Amino acid sequence: MAQDPIHIVGGGLAGSEAAWQLATSGVPVVLHEMRGTRGTDAHKTDALAELVCSNSFRSDDAETNAVGVLHAEMRLAGSLIMRCADAHQVPAGGALAVDRDGFAEAVTAALEAHPLVSIAREEVATLPPAEWGQTIVATGPLTAETLAEAIRAETGAEALAFFDAIAPIVHFDTIDMGKAWFQSRYDKVGPGGTGKDYVNCPMDREQYEAFVAALVAGDKTEFREWEGTPYFDGCLPIEVMAERGPETLRHGPMKPMGLTNAHNPTVKAYAVVQLRQDNALGTLYNMVGFQTKLKYAEQVRVFRTIPGLENAEFARLGGLHRNTYLNSPTLLDGTLRLKSRPSLRFAGQITGCEGYVESASVGLMAGRFAAAEALGNAAIPPPATTAMGALLAHITGGHLATEEEGGKRSFQPMNVNFGLFPPVEVPREEGKRLRGKEKTMAKKRAMSRRALADFSAWLAGERAPLPIAAE
Ligand SMILES: Cc1cc2nc3c(=O)[nH]c(=O)nc-3n(C[C@H](O)[C@H](O)[C@H](O)COP(=O)(O)OP(=O)(O)OC[C@H]3O[C@@H](n4cnc5c(N)ncnc54)[C@H](O)[C@@H]3O)c2cc1C
């Protein structure tokens, strides 16, 4: 019997990879891409999988870098995006950078040539109709307005954001807890808390004034003209607050009230930077209220002047961008289906991952999950010990949701990083001899080895038949 096609809306990094994974599994695909009939504010061509900005897929180091591990897993899974990136690589040291035109043309040509792929150059302006059956929506950070509004109507107004407001995230084990301490403001326990839910970094007056001056002077990224300036009170970049006056931050996110320095209880801090647990594993903490347009290098330099964060390693740096994305931890199930309408699966940056490689990898998973279902197999997510599984687990539930002041949601886009992986034991022989940075590198190597072994095992077992239901 002929297989019904799976429809995919959006032929970017995620949609193209999802289409390839379906087609190479033997499932026909109709890929709907609006470029060719209308554009977006950032894309310049009609090619599938166009890279809208940098031409880098970041580090290709699969031993000590989480995005390098993601590359390696994608290659193991037969990724079209990685195959074309490797074929169109340009010299870039340890990074995988590509000739953008050659890369996008190769992805387009491979999909156009595949007998199971049809490409429809058209905008999908409503939620996919029921007769399409299983559909993957991969319309990206610049999803066309009418479809975005239709998704918003389905998910609820608060569930689809049009801008992100990203505060930096720090690896907990790089915070100096000899200077910082755990405490919630006024020791409030609240629902689900302990009274010690925040990491607090104290500043004296001199440190605070130097910090405010550094924020004001720091080099910033400008908004693109078409992005507008999405500032609203309650979500101002930290440097814009600093520009409003030297006392603003001390009365805002850096207020010292209700906090007592556990290391020095008799001296009141002049200002306090608070970090809140970001993932269920407790390995990542976000800097509360520190969304910023400071350039990345500047963020690292200025934020490392905060007492306790001198040696901080950042899992994610801050930013504010035009970005359409779902509150996925509450909306999506473990295989990226919309809980309220399981025939719709989401993929790519609209799910709240961040970056070309991450978007393509979520497309890869969505394509494989949809193929498994279409072929009557179980859709099994990769284990959380793999780079793909760790990213998926974060998007679909690992992020620790908190209600911000004013009822704002806390989920913000995430790139892949080792903080998302469950902790690993460094083999005794290796770990015993190592200290400091060397030990951290050994941990990264152990996580990478485990990820690649577990990913290969997942691929091997993925096509296992559905378990027979018990009588
Ligand atoms: C301006 C900008 C710069 C970025 N720079 C970088 C960077 O340098 N490095 C990095 O790693 N990441 C970057 N990103 C983030 C992100 O990783 C990329 O946007 C990535 O392309 C996301 O992949 P995607 O497949 O989810 O979306 P996209 O690649 O954007 O693909 C979505 C596709 O859906 C199509 N589409 C949208 N709506 C509809 C509709 N209603 N009907 C039919 N088709 C539709 C679009 O035309 C597009 O082709 C950037 C994002 C933006 C917006």
The ligand as an SDF file (V2000), in Angstrom:
LIG
                    3D

 53 58  0  0  0  0  0  0  0  0999 V2000
   19.0900   37.1700   11.7370 C   0  0  0  0  0  0  0  0  0  0  0  0
   19.5170   35.8530   12.3050 C   0  0  0  0  0  0  0  0  0  0  0  0
   20.8590   35.5220   12.3670 C   0  0  0  0  0  0  0  0  0  0  0  0
   21.2640   34.2750   12.8710 C   0  0  0  0  0  0  0  0  0  0  0  0
   22.5830   33.9830   12.9020 N   0  0  0  0  0  0  0  0  0  0  0  0
   22.9930   32.7620   13.3060 C   0  0  0  0  0  0  0  0  0  0  0  0
   24.3780   32.4150   13.2690 C   0  0  0  0  0  0  0  0  0  0  0  0
   25.2100   33.2050   12.8450 O   0  0  0  0  0  0  0  0  0  0  0  0
   24.7440   31.2000   13.6900 N   0  0  0  0  0  0  0  0  0  0  0  0
   23.8440   30.2910   14.1380 C   0  0  0  0  0  0  0  0  0  0  0  0
   24.2460   29.1760   14.4950 O   0  0  0  0  0  0  0  0  0  0  0  0
   22.5220   30.5910   14.2060 N   0  0  0  0  0  0  0  0  0  0  0  0
   22.0740   31.7990   13.8040 C   0  0  0  0  0  0  0  0  0  0  0  0
   20.7440   32.1310   13.8610 N   0  0  0  0  0  0  0  0  0  0  0  0
   19.8090   31.2320   14.5430 C   0  0  0  0  0  0  0  0  0  0  0  0
   19.2360   29.9850   13.8380 C   0  0  0  0  0  0  0  0  0  0  0  0
   20.0130   28.8980   14.1230 O   0  0  0  0  0  0  0  0  0  0  0  0
   19.0290   30.0540   12.3880 C   0  0  0  0  0  0  0  0  0  0  0  0
   18.0300   31.0160   12.1860 O   0  0  0  0  0  0  0  0  0  0  0  0
   18.5800   28.7170   11.7390 C   0  0  0  0  0  0  0  0  0  0  0  0
   18.4630   28.9550   10.3860 O   0  0  0  0  0  0  0  0  0  0  0  0
   17.3050   28.1090   12.2980 C   0  0  0  0  0  0  0  0  0  0  0  0
   16.9370   26.9640   11.5570 O   0  0  0  0  0  0  0  0  0  0  0  0
   15.4100   26.6180   11.2850 P   0  0  0  0  0  0  0  0  0  0  0  0
   15.3690   25.5220   10.2880 O   0  0  0  0  0  0  0  0  0  0  0  0
   14.7160   26.4330   12.5620 O   0  0  0  0  0  0  0  0  0  0  0  0
   14.8200   27.9460   10.6260 O   0  0  0  0  0  0  0  0  0  0  0  0
   15.1850   28.5820    9.1970 P   0  0  0  0  0  0  0  0  0  0  0  0
   16.5070   28.1240    8.7340 O   0  0  0  0  0  0  0  0  0  0  0  0
   14.9190   30.0370    9.3130 O   0  0  0  0  0  0  0  0  0  0  0  0
   14.1110   27.9100    8.2300 O   0  0  0  0  0  0  0  0  0  0  0  0
   12.7460   28.2050    8.3280 C   0  0  0  0  0  0  0  0  0  0  0  0
   12.1730   28.2090    6.9240 C   0  0  0  0  0  0  0  0  0  0  0  0
   10.7540   28.2910    6.9950 O   0  0  0  0  0  0  0  0  0  0  0  0
   10.2970   29.1380    5.9740 C   0  0  0  0  0  0  0  0  0  0  0  0
    8.9610   29.6190    6.3790 N   0  0  0  0  0  0  0  0  0  0  0  0
    8.6470   30.4460    7.4100 C   0  0  0  0  0  0  0  0  0  0  0  0
    7.3170   30.5820    7.5220 N   0  0  0  0  0  0  0  0  0  0  0  0
    6.7700   29.8260    6.5390 C   0  0  0  0  0  0  0  0  0  0  0  0
    5.4250   29.5450    6.1250 C   0  0  0  0  0  0  0  0  0  0  0  0
    4.3710   30.0940    6.7650 N   0  0  0  0  0  0  0  0  0  0  0  0
    5.2270   28.7330    5.0580 N   0  0  0  0  0  0  0  0  0  0  0  0
    6.2760   28.1690    4.4000 C   0  0  0  0  0  0  0  0  0  0  0  0
    7.5630   28.4050    4.7350 N   0  0  0  0  0  0  0  0  0  0  0  0
    7.7970   29.2140    5.8040 C   0  0  0  0  0  0  0  0  0  0  0  0
   11.3710   30.2030    5.8620 C   0  0  0  0  0  0  0  0  0  0  0  0
   11.3660   30.8290    4.5970 O   0  0  0  0  0  0  0  0  0  0  0  0
   12.6370   29.3870    6.1130 C   0  0  0  0  0  0  0  0  0  0  0  0
   13.1990   28.9120    4.9140 O   0  0  0  0  0  0  0  0  0  0  0  0
   20.2920   33.3550   13.3610 C   0  0  0  0  0  0  0  0  0  0  0  0
   18.9480   33.7070   13.3130 C   0  0  0  0  0  0  0  0  0  0  0  0
   18.5500   34.9280   12.7850 C   0  0  0  0  0  0  0  0  0  0  0  0
   17.0820   35.2610   12.7180 C   0  0  0  0  0  0  0  0  0  0  0  0
  1  2  1  0
  2  3  1  0
  2 52  2  0
  3  4  2  0
  4  5  1  0
  4 50  1  0
  5  6  2  0
  6  7  1  0
  6 13  1  0
  7  8  2  0
  7  9  1  0
  9 10  1  0
 10 11  2  0
 10 12  1  0
 12 13  2  0
 13 14  1  0
 14 15  1  0
 14 50  1  0
 15 16  1  0
 16 17  1  0
 16 18  1  0
 18 19  1  0
 18 20  1  0
 20 21  1  0
 20 22  1  0
 22 23  1  0
 23 24  1  0
 24 25  2  0
 24 26  1  0
 24 27  1  0
 27 28  1  0
 28 29  2  0
 28 30  1  0
 28 31  1  0
 31 32  1  0
 32 33  1  0
 33 34  1  0
 33 48  1  0
 34 35  1  0
 35 36  1  0
 35 46  1  0
 36 37  1  0
 36 45  1  0
 37 38  2  0
 38 39  1  0
 39 40  1  0
 39 45  2  0
 40 41  1  0
 40 42  2  0
 42 43  1  0
 43 44  2  0
 44 45  1  0
 46 47  1  0
 46 48  1  0
 48 49  1  0
 50 51  2  0
 51 52  1  0
 52 53  1  0
M  END
$$$$
